[in-house]
Amino acid sequence: MKYENLNIDIELSLDGMGIVLYSDGAVKHIEEGYDYLENEYSTPEQVAEHVKKGDIVGFCTGSGGDYMLKFRSGYPTKEIDKQYPLQIRLAINVEGDRIYIKDLFWLMDWSSECPKEQQVEIEKGIYHITLCTIQPESGIWGDDQTIYVYLNRLDEMPQLAWPGVPQLFKD
C-alpha cells in the first residue's frame, strides 16, 4: 500500500505497558523463542538505542488495556493537534513491506508470527512517526484509548534524542 493512502485502524489489547513497531526485515536475525525483552530491550538505554536506529520502535503507554491505533499518512492536522495534544515523535526504518504492531510483552518469547490484523502494509523506507493521544474520559490510561499513528516518509533517518523509553502518557 502506498503510504499516502494510509487509513487503517487496529485494535490492540495490551498486557504490558508498551507497544512496539517493527518491520520484518529489521528482525530477521532474531531466533524463535528468544527472550528479546530480557536480553535486548529491558533497560532504558537499550530501548533508546533501538528507537534511534528505528528497527524495533517502542513506547510506553503507561498501562495495559485496550487501544485503538489509527494509522494515517503525513503529519497530524491542526484539529488532531488540538483534540490529541499529548504527542511524541519517533521514526521507523521499514525493511520489507509491512509494519508489525505488538504488545511489548510479546518480546519475551520471540515469534516471527504476527496476526494479520496487527500488520500495516506499507512501502519500504524511513518514516517519521507522530503519536497523538489524550487521556480517556475515565481518567484511566488504556481504557479504550485512541492513539493516532501518523507516518510521513523521509529521505533519511532523523536524529532522535530519546535518552530512554519514549512515553505517551502523563502521570
TORVOMAR-730442 format. One line per 10 residues: number of its first residue (from 1); their letters; for each residue x, y negated, z negated of N, C-alpha, C, O. Coordinates in Angstrom, 2 decimals. Each point is the difference from the previous one (the first is absolute). Example, Ala and Ser with C-alpha at 12.3 -4.5 7.8 and 13.67 -1.06 7.14 Angstrom:
1	as	13.19:5.69:-7.80:-0.89:-1.19:0.00:0.90:-1.20:0.00:1.04:0.02:-0.66; -1.39:-1.07:1.38:0.82:-1.19:-0.06:-0.77:-1.09:-0.73:0.51:-1.11:-0.17;
# end
This chain:
1	mkyenlnidi	0.84:1.17:0.00:-0.84:-1.17:0.00:0.89:-1.24:0.00:1.01:-0.04:-0.70; -1.38:-0.93:1.47:0.73:-1.27:-0.01:-0.33:-0.73:-1.29:-1.16:-0.10:-0.40; 2.19:-0.41:-0.24:-0.21:-0.62:-1.30:-0.89:-1.22:0.07:-0.64:-0.36:-0.99; 0.58:-0.30:2.16:-0.84:-1.19:0.12:-1.48:0.31:-0.22:-0.77:-0.90:-0.35; 0.37:2.15:0.55:-1.40:0.41:-0.13:-0.30:0.70:-1.32:-1.05:0.62:-0.15; 1.95:-0.72:-0.78:-0.12:0.74:-1.26:-1.21:-0.46:-0.82:-0.12:-1.17:-0.35; -0.75:2.12:0.05:-1.19:-0.27:-0.81:-0.45:1.33:-0.59:-0.99:0.58:0.44; 1.73:-0.11:-1.44:-0.25:1.32:-0.59:-0.14:-0.14:-1.51:0.80:-0.67:-0.65; -1.83:1.30:0.09:-0.21:0.03:-1.45:0.29:1.40:-0.51:-0.46:0.99:0.58; 1.22:-0.91:-1.66:0.37:1.29:-0.59:-0.35:-0.02:-1.49:0.45:-0.87:-0.74;
11	elsldgmgiv	-1.25:1.85:0.33:-0.29:0.18:-1.42:1.09:0.85:-0.61:0.38:1.04:0.55; 0.14:-1.48:-1.69:1.08:0.72:-0.65:-0.24:0.03:-1.50:-0.11:-1.04:-0.64; 0.04:2.25:0.08:-0.11:0.17:-1.44:1.39:0.30:-0.54:0.69:0.90:0.49; -0.28:-1.67:-1.49:1.34:0.16:-0.57:-0.05:0.59:-1.39:-0.85:-0.36:-0.82; 1.77:1.30:0.57:0.26:0.46:-1.36:1.12:-0.83:-0.59:0.01:-0.30:-1.19; 0.93:-0.08:2.04:1.15:-0.79:-0.42:-0.32:-1.48:-0.04:-1.15:-0.41:0.14; 2.20:-0.37:-0.32:-0.17:-1.45:-0.11:0.55:-0.72:1.22:0.35:-1.18:-0.07; -0.27:1.90:1.19:0.55:-0.66:1.17:-0.33:0.73:1.29:-0.49:1.13:0.01; 0.79:-1.83:1.07:-0.24:0.50:1.35:1.32:-0.07:0.76:0.77:-0.94:-0.17; -0.52:1.95:1.00:1.16:-0.01:0.88:-0.45:0.11:1.45:-0.97:0.68:0.33;
21	lysdgavkhi	1.71:-1.39:0.52:-0.22:0.01:1.45:1.32:0.41:0.65:1.07:-0.47:-0.40; -1.15:1.34:1.41:1.21:0.39:0.72:-0.39:0.58:1.34:-1.16:0.32:0.23; 2.15:-0.19:0.65:-0.24:0.63:1.29:0.67:1.36:0.02:0.92:0.26:-0.78; -1.37:0.61:1.67:0.53:1.36:0.03:1.49:0.03:0.32:0.73:0.81:-0.58; -0.25:-1.66:1.45:1.42:-0.02:0.35:0.89:-0.40:-1.15:1.16:0.42:-0.06; -1.66:-1.23:-0.85:0.80:-0.50:-1.12:0.23:1.06:-1.07:0.90:-0.16:-0.83; -1.69:1.22:0.83:0.07:0.98:-1.09:0.28:1.42:0.50:-0.15:0.96:-0.76; 0.55:-0.82:2.01:0.18:1.34:0.57:1.10:0.82:-0.68:0.03:1.22:0.15; 0.85:-1.88:-0.88:1.11:0.68:-0.68:-0.39:0.58:-1.37:0.78:0.73:-0.60; -1.98:-1.04:0.10:-0.40:0.43:-1.34:-0.55:1.43:0.06:-0.87:0.31:0.81;
31	eegydylene	1.38:0.54:-1.67:-0.43:1.40:-0.02:-1.34:0.17:-0.70:-0.29:-0.69:-0.97; -0.51:1.61:1.47:-1.30:0.31:-0.59:0.19:0.41:-1.46:0.91:0.76:-0.32; -1.78:-1.25:-0.56:0.04:0.35:-1.41:0.97:-0.80:-0.84:-0.01:0.12:-1.22; 0.84:-0.93:1.85:1.00:-0.80:-0.71:-0.70:-1.03:-0.90:-0.99:-0.61:0.41; 1.51:0.42:-1.62:-0.54:-1.00:-0.92:0.64:-1.36:0.34:0.94:-0.44:-0.67; -1.47:-0.19:1.69:0.54:-1.26:0.48:-0.20:-1.11:-1.02:0.85:-0.88:-0.14; -1.96:0.92:-0.56:-0.28:-1.03:-1.00:1.08:-0.01:-1.09:0.57:-1.05:-0.29; -0.30:2.17:-0.29:0.98:0.10:-1.08:1.42:-0.31:0.48:0.75:-0.70:-0.68; -0.39:1.22:1.84:1.38:-0.08:0.46:0.35:-1.24:0.81:1.16:-0.41:0.02; -2.14:-0.19:0.64:0.31:-1.08:0.94:-0.85:-1.27:-0.16:0.29:-1.01:0.63;
41	ystpeqvaeh	-1.33:1.06:-1.48:-0.96:-1.11:0.00:-0.53:-0.31:-1.39:-1.14:-0.45:-0.15; 1.96:0.69:-0.88:-0.51:-0.16:-1.37:0.47:-1.26:-0.71:-0.61:-0.40:-0.99; 1.66:-0.23:1.46:0.47:-1.21:-0.66:-0.37:-1.23:0.85:-0.15:0.12:1.21; 0.01:-1.27:-1.84:-0.29:-1.22:0.77:1.05:-0.26:1.08:-0.34:-0.48:1.09; 1.59:0.79:-1.36:1.07:-0.22:0.97:-0.17:0.92:1.22:0.21:-0.43:1.13; -0.59:1.69:-1.37:-0.22:0.93:1.11:-1.16:-0.47:0.87:0.09:0.00:1.23; -1.18:-0.40:-1.87:-1.17:-0.47:0.75:0.38:-1.24:0.82:-0.34:-0.09:1.18; 1.03:-0.85:-1.80:0.41:-1.23:0.69:0.86:0.31:1.22:-0.15:-0.63:1.04; 1.05:1.59:-1.16:0.86:0.38:1.13:-0.83:0.53:1.17:0.25:-0.36:1.15; -1.23:1.21:-1.44:-0.87:0.52:1.06:-0.85:-1.11:0.61:-0.18:-0.04:1.21;
51	vkkgdivgfc	-0.32:-0.84:-2.04:-0.82:-1.11:0.49:0.83:-0.87:0.94:-0.49:-0.43:1.04; 1.72:0.16:-1.41:0.86:-0.84:0.85:0.31:0.67:1.33:0.11:-0.68:1.02; 0.04:2.02:-1.03:0.25:0.73:1.25:-1.27:0.16:0.83:0.06:0.12:1.22; -1.22:-0.12:-1.91:-1.26:0.18:0.72:-0.29:1.44:0.37:-0.80:0.25:0.91; 1.43:0.70:-1.60:-0.25:1.41:0.35:-1.17:0.59:-0.79:-0.96:0.48:0.59; 1.03:-0.52:-1.91:-1.12:0.42:-0.85:-0.36:-1.23:-0.83:0.68:-0.33:-0.98; -1.74:-0.32:1.38:-0.36:-1.30:-0.57:-1.09:0.21:-1.05:-1.12:0.38:0.31; 1.48:-0.63:-1.56:-0.95:0.19:-1.08:-0.29:-1.28:-0.74:0.79:-0.94:-0.01; -1.96:0.92:-0.60:-0.36:-1.12:-0.86:-0.90:0.50:-1.12:-0.71:0.99:0.15; 0.76:-1.70:-1.26:-0.76:0.38:-1.18:-1.38:-0.68:0.05:-0.10:-1.20:0.24;
61	tgsggdymlk	-0.93:1.99:-0.47:-1.37:-0.52:-0.03:-0.44:-0.35:-1.41:-1.04:-0.63:-0.19; 1.83:1.03:-0.80:-0.34:-0.28:-1.39:-0.86:1.06:-0.64:-0.13:0.06:-1.22; -0.48:0.80:2.05:-0.91:1.02:-0.52:-0.31:1.01:1.08:0.05:-0.30:1.20; -0.39:1.50:-1.63:-0.60:0.95:0.91:-1.41:-0.48:0.28:-0.41:-1.04:-0.50; -0.33:1.77:1.29:-1.38:-0.39:0.27:-0.35:0.18:1.46:0.66:0.73:0.74; -1.70:-1.43:-0.34:-0.51:0.11:1.37:0.24:-1.31:0.74:-0.40:-1.08:-0.46; 1.05:1.20:1.59:0.40:-1.16:0.79:-0.54:0.12:1.42:-0.12:1.10:0.54; -0.19:-2.24:0.06:-0.34:-0.09:1.41:1.09:-0.83:0.65:0.12:-1.20:-0.27; 0.69:1.83:1.12:1.06:-0.69:0.71:-0.51:-0.39:1.38:-0.42:0.86:0.77; 0.46:-2.13:-0.46:-0.51:-0.52:1.26:1.18:-0.45:0.85:0.54:-1.09:-0.20;
71	frsgyptkei	-0.13:1.94:1.15:1.12:-0.30:0.87:-0.45:-0.90:1.14:-0.97:0.29:0.70; 1.70:-1.43:-0.54:-0.33:-0.99:1.01:1.29:-0.48:0.67:1.09:0.17:-0.54; -1.22:-0.76:1.71:1.13:-0.54:0.76:0.33:-1.42:-0.43:-0.87:-0.75:-0.45; 2.14:0.40:0.60:0.43:-1.38:-0.20:0.20:-0.36:-1.46:0.46:0.81:-0.81; -0.81:-2.05:0.50:0.11:-0.52:-1.36:-1.39:-0.37:-0.51:-0.91:-0.19:0.80; 0.73:0.09:-2.11:-1.33:-0.33:-0.54:-0.49:-1.37:0.50:0.78:-0.92:0.22; -2.09:0.84:-0.06:-0.62:-1.26:0.35:-0.09:-0.88:-1.24:0.21:0.49:-1.12; -0.51:-1.75:1.29:-0.17:-0.90:-1.15:-1.14:0.49:-0.88:0.06:-0.14:-1.23; -1.08:0.70:1.84:-1.14:0.53:-0.76:0.43:1.16:-0.90:-0.38:0.06:-1.17; 1.17:0.86:1.72:0.50:1.14:-0.80:0.94:-0.52:-1.09:-0.05:0.48:-1.13;
81	dkqyplqirl	0.89:-1.46:1.46:0.90:-0.59:-1.01:-0.80:-0.51:-1.20:0.42:0.17:-1.14; -1.56:-0.80:1.40:-0.82:-0.55:-1.09:-0.72:1.10:-0.77:-0.06:-0.05:-1.23; -0.48:1.04:1.94:-0.77:1.06:-0.64:0.88:1.00:-0.73:-0.42:0.57:-1.01; 1.64:-0.34:1.51:0.91:1.00:-0.56:1.36:-0.66:-0.25:0.96:0.26:0.72; -0.88:-1.11:-1.74:1.20:-0.82:-0.21:1.23:0.72:-0.55:1.10:-0.54:0.07; -1.26:1.73:-0.61:1.14:0.74:-0.51:0.65:0.71:1.19:-0.57:0.93:0.56; 1.78:-1.38:-0.19:0.63:0.51:1.21:1.48:0.26:-0.21:0.68:-0.68:-0.77; -0.20:1.70:1.48:1.44:0.26:0.07:0.34:0.34:1.44:-0.86:0.44:0.78; 2.11:-0.66:-0.43:0.44:0.29:1.36:1.15:1.00:-0.03:0.97:-0.16:-0.73; -1.12:1.20:1.55:0.99:1.06:0.14:0.25:0.19:1.49:-0.43:-0.82:0.81;
91	ainvegdriy	1.12:1.89:-0.43:0.21:0.33:1.41:0.21:1.50:0.11:0.42:0.66:-0.94; -0.73:-0.14:2.13:0.18:1.42:0.25:0.61:0.20:1.38:-0.34:-0.70:0.95; 1.24:1.68:-0.88:0.59:0.39:1.27:-0.68:1.29:0.43:0.26:1.07:-0.56; -1.13:-1.16:1.55:-0.75:1.16:0.47:0.83:0.74:1.04:0.24:-0.50:1.10; 0.21:1.70:-1.48:0.75:0.88:0.89:-0.93:1.15:0.35:-0.06:1.00:-0.72; -0.63:-1.13:1.80:-1.01:0.97:0.40:-1.21:-0.76:0.48:0.13:-1.10:0.55; -1.30:1.67:-0.75:-1.20:-0.66:0.51:-1.12:-0.11:-1.04:-1.17:-0.11:0.35; 1.55:0.15:-1.63:-1.02:-0.11:-1.03:0.61:-0.37:-1.35:1.19:0.20:-0.25; -2.05:-0.76:-0.59:0.34:-0.29:-1.38:-0.82:0.93:-0.88:-1.20:0.15:0.21; 1.85:0.47:-1.18:-0.67:0.85:-0.96:-0.21:-0.80:-1.28:0.87:-0.77:-0.40;
101	ikdlfwlmdw	-2.01:0.97:-0.24:-0.35:-0.71:-1.22:-0.24:1.04:-1.08:-0.88:0.85:0.14; 1.66:-0.91:-1.23:-0.13:1.02:-1.05:0.07:-0.61:-1.39:0.56:-1.08:-0.21; -1.13:1.79:-0.73:0.13:-0.28:-1.44:1.47:0.20:-0.37:0.62:0.97:0.43; -0.08:-1.87:-1.21:1.38:0.11:-0.46:0.30:1.38:-0.58:1.07:0.55:0.24; -2.00:0.02:-1.00:0.23:1.29:-0.65:0.18:1.14:1.01:0.55:1.05:-0.36; -0.99:-1.22:1.60:0.20:1.04:1.00:1.47:0.22:0.30:0.38:1.04:0.55; 0.46:-2.01:-0.92:1.43:0.14:0.24:0.66:1.02:-0.93:1.15:0.38:0.22; -1.87:0.07:-1.27:0.55:0.98:-0.94:0.19:1.36:0.63:0.88:0.76:-0.42; -1.68:-0.43:1.42:0.07:1.29:0.67:-0.12:-0.30:1.50:-1.08:0.10:0.58; 2.21:-0.47:0.03:-0.02:-0.51:1.37:-0.66:0.97:0.96:0.29:1.20:0.01;
111	ssecpkeqqv	-1.18:-1.74:0.80:-0.61:0.76:1.08:-0.09:-0.91:1.22:-0.38:-1.16:-0.10; 0.75:1.70:1.24:-0.09:-0.77:1.24:-1.46:-0.13:0.45:-0.32:-0.81:0.87; -0.55:1.60:-1.47:-1.43:-0.07:0.34:-0.62:-1.25:-0.62:0.34:-0.40:-1.11; -1.26:-0.18:1.86:-0.74:-1.16:-0.49:-1.38:0.04:0.65:-0.10:0.16:1.22; -0.95:-0.29:-2.01:-1.34:0.04:0.60:-0.16:-1.03:1.11:0.48:-1.13:-0.12; -1.14:1.52:1.18:-0.21:-0.88:1.17:-0.63:-1.33:-0.42:0.31:-1.05:0.56; -1.21:1.11:-1.56:-0.68:-1.22:-0.43:0.91:-0.93:-0.82:-0.44:-1.06:-0.43; 1.70:1.46:0.23:0.98:-0.83:-0.69:1.15:-0.35:0.94:1.14:-0.20:-0.44; -1.44:0.13:1.73:0.99:-0.33:1.01:-0.51:-1.14:0.87:-1.19:-0.12:0.27; 2.13:-0.72:0.16:-0.32:-1.08:0.91:0.91:0.15:1.21:1.22:-0.08:-0.12;
121	eiekgiyhit	-1.82:0.29:1.29:0.79:0.06:1.23:0.42:-1.41:0.37:-0.80:-0.93:-0.02; 2.08:0.79:0.36:0.55:-1.31:0.32:1.28:0.18:0.81:0.65:1.04:-0.10; -0.31:-2.01:0.87:1.20:0.06:0.82:1.26:-0.05:-0.87:0.03:-0.61:-1.06; 1.01:1.26:1.56:1.31:-0.04:-0.64:0.45:-1.46:-0.10:-0.26:-0.79:0.90; 0.92:0.45:-2.01:0.52:-1.36:-0.14:0.07:-0.42:-1.45:-0.26:0.79:-0.91; 0.63:-2.03:0.71:0.10:-0.59:-1.33:-1.18:-0.93:-0.20:-0.35:-0.79:0.87; -0.27:0.91:-2.04:-1.20:-0.78:-0.30:0.11:-0.67:-1.36:0.38:0.62:-0.99; -0.72:-1.89:0.97:-0.21:-0.70:-1.27:-1.30:0.55:-0.57:-0.97:0.17:0.74; 0.94:0.10:-2.01:-1.22:0.44:-0.68:-0.40:-1.10:-0.97:0.79:-0.40:-0.85; -2.00:-0.09:0.98:-0.52:-0.94:-0.98:-1.15:0.70:-0.70:-1.00:0.34:0.62;
131	lctiqpesgi	1.15:-0.13:-1.93:-1.02:0.65:-0.81:-0.77:-1.07:-0.75:0.60:-0.87:-0.64; -1.93:0.93:0.72:-0.86:-1.01:-0.62:-1.08:0.69:-0.82:-0.65:0.94:0.48; 0.45:-1.39:-1.71:-1.04:0.58:-0.83:-0.47:-1.02:-1.02:0.49:-1.13:-0.07; -1.45:1.55:-0.72:-0.52:-0.76:-1.13:-0.45:1.03:-1.03:-0.39:1.11:0.35; 0.44:-1.49:-1.60:-0.47:0.92:-1.03:-1.50:0.24:0.19:-0.75:-0.95:0.21; 0.31:2.21:-0.29:-1.43:0.29:0.15:-0.83:-0.76:-1.05:0.50:-0.36:-1.06; -1.76:0.13:1.38:-0.90:-0.72:-0.91:-0.08:0.63:-1.38:-0.24:-0.69:-0.99; 0.44:2.02:0.92:-0.05:0.70:-1.28:1.16:-0.39:-0.91:-0.03:0.23:-1.21; 1.08:-0.83:1.82:1.20:-0.31:-0.76:0.95:1.17:-0.12:1.03:-0.11:-0.66; -1.35:1.23:1.30:0.81:1.22:-0.08:0.68:0.24:1.35:-0.66:0.23:1.01;
141	wgddqtiyvy	2.00:-0.28:-1.02:0.74:0.29:1.22:-0.31:1.42:0.46:-0.02:0.93:-0.81; -0.23:-0.76:2.10:-0.29:1.32:0.55:-1.47:0.37:-0.03:-0.35:1.12:0.38; -0.52:-2.02:-0.82:-1.44:0.26:-0.06:-0.63:-0.40:1.34:-0.53:-1.10:0.14; 0.61:2.02:0.84:-0.47:-0.28:1.36:0.62:-1.30:0.52:-0.69:-0.88:0.51; 1.99:0.80:-0.64:0.76:-1.20:0.36:0.34:-0.03:1.48:0.40:1.01:0.58; -0.56:-2.16:0.04:0.35:-0.22:1.40:1.41:-0.57:0.09:0.36:-0.94:-0.72; 0.43:1.52:1.62:1.33:-0.52:0.32:0.08:-0.15:1.51:-0.13:0.97:0.74; 0.34:-2.20:-0.29:0.25:-0.22:1.42:1.47:0.27:0.26:0.87:-0.42:-0.77; -0.59:1.13:1.88:1.36:0.34:0.40:0.19:-0.56:1.41:-0.39:0.63:0.99; 0.98:-1.81:-0.91:0.24:-0.63:1.30:1.37:0.42:0.51:0.98:-0.02:-0.74;
151	lnrldempql	-0.93:0.40:2.02:1.25:0.40:0.64:0.27:-0.95:1.17:-0.84:-0.19:0.87; 2.03:-0.41:-0.87:0.40:-0.90:1.07:1.36:0.45:0.53:0.97:0.09:-0.75; -0.92:0.17:2.04:1.22:0.52:0.62:1.12:-1.05:-0.02:-0.22:-1.19:0.26; 1.44:1.67:-0.57:1.19:-0.85:-0.04:1.08:0.58:0.91:-0.05:1.17:0.38; 1.03:-1.99:-0.03:1.12:0.46:0.82:1.07:0.70:-0.83:0.73:0.86:0.51; -0.63:-1.23:-1.78:1.01:0.62:-0.86:-0.51:0.04:-1.44:-0.95:-0.69:-0.36; 1.60:1.51:-0.43:-0.38:0.15:-1.40:0.27:-1.31:-0.74:1.12:-0.52:0.06; -2.11:-0.02:-0.76:0.22:-1.24:-0.75:0.79:0.29:-1.28:0.05:1.14:-0.47; 0.54:-2.18:-0.08:0.69:0.11:-1.27:-1.05:-0.08:-1.10:-0.68:-1.01:-0.15; 0.55:2.07:-0.61:-0.97:0.04:-1.09:0.76:-0.11:-1.31:1.05:0.62:-0.18;
161	awpgvpqlfk	-1.58:-1.38:-0.73:0.73:-0.31:-1.24:-0.58:0.68:-1.23:0.08:-0.54:-1.10; -0.65:1.72:1.26:-0.56:0.70:-1.15:1.11:0.60:-0.84:0.73:0.87:0.49; -0.56:-1.30:-1.75:1.02:0.59:-0.86:-0.47:1.30:-0.67:0.79:0.72:-0.60; -2.07:-0.44:0.71:-0.58:1.18:-0.64:-1.24:0.43:0.75:-0.06:-0.11:1.23; -0.91:0.59:-1.95:-1.23:0.53:0.61:-0.95:-1.16:0.30:-0.36:-0.75:-0.91; -0.06:0.59:2.18:-0.99:-1.02:0.32:-1.32:0.31:-0.73:-0.43:1.15:-0.05; -0.19:-2.19:-0.50:-1.25:0.20:-0.76:-1.13:-0.78:0.64:0.10:-1.20:0.25; -1.20:1.91:0.01:-1.20:-0.62:0.56:-1.10:-0.02:-1.05:-1.09:0.52:0.21; 1.39:-1.13:-1.34:-0.96:-0.17:-1.08:0.59:-1.03:-0.97:1.19:-0.31:0.06; -2.03:-0.20:-0.94:0.47:-0.89:-1.06:-0.48:0.54:-1.33:-1.11:0.51:-0.11;
171	d	1.96:-0.65:-0.90:-0.38:0.45:-1.35:-1.05:-0.90:-0.59:-0.44:0.22:-1.13;
# end
